[in-house]
Amino acid sequence: MLLTAFSGFATLLASVGVTAYAVRQRRREIAIRMAVGAHGPQIVALFVRRSAVVIAISTVAGLGASIAIGEVLAQQLYGISALDATTMLASSMK
């Protein structure tokens, strides 16, 4: 549960960082959009959507990598599958 909380917090920090970087890189575009008539919420929605796409892609890649690593480790351990709930529970209790 603690790892889940840490990973959620890390995802939040990553999304803030990605958004801040994108805003910094596109300051001129934002100024032009606002000069043409775009409102603040429209600009915010643009960056939130793009950050959500980056987070979704990285989450899928991270889950895929963790499953792949779990399979590699499961092949090295005799009699234990990658998603063995009993082993995961016993190892998390120590």
Secondary structure, 3 states (H helix, E strand, C coil): CHHHHHHHHHHHHHHHHHHHHHHHHCHHHHHHHHHHCCCHHHHHHHHHHHHHHHHHHHHHHHHHHHHHHHHHHHHHCCCCCCCCHHHHHHHHHC
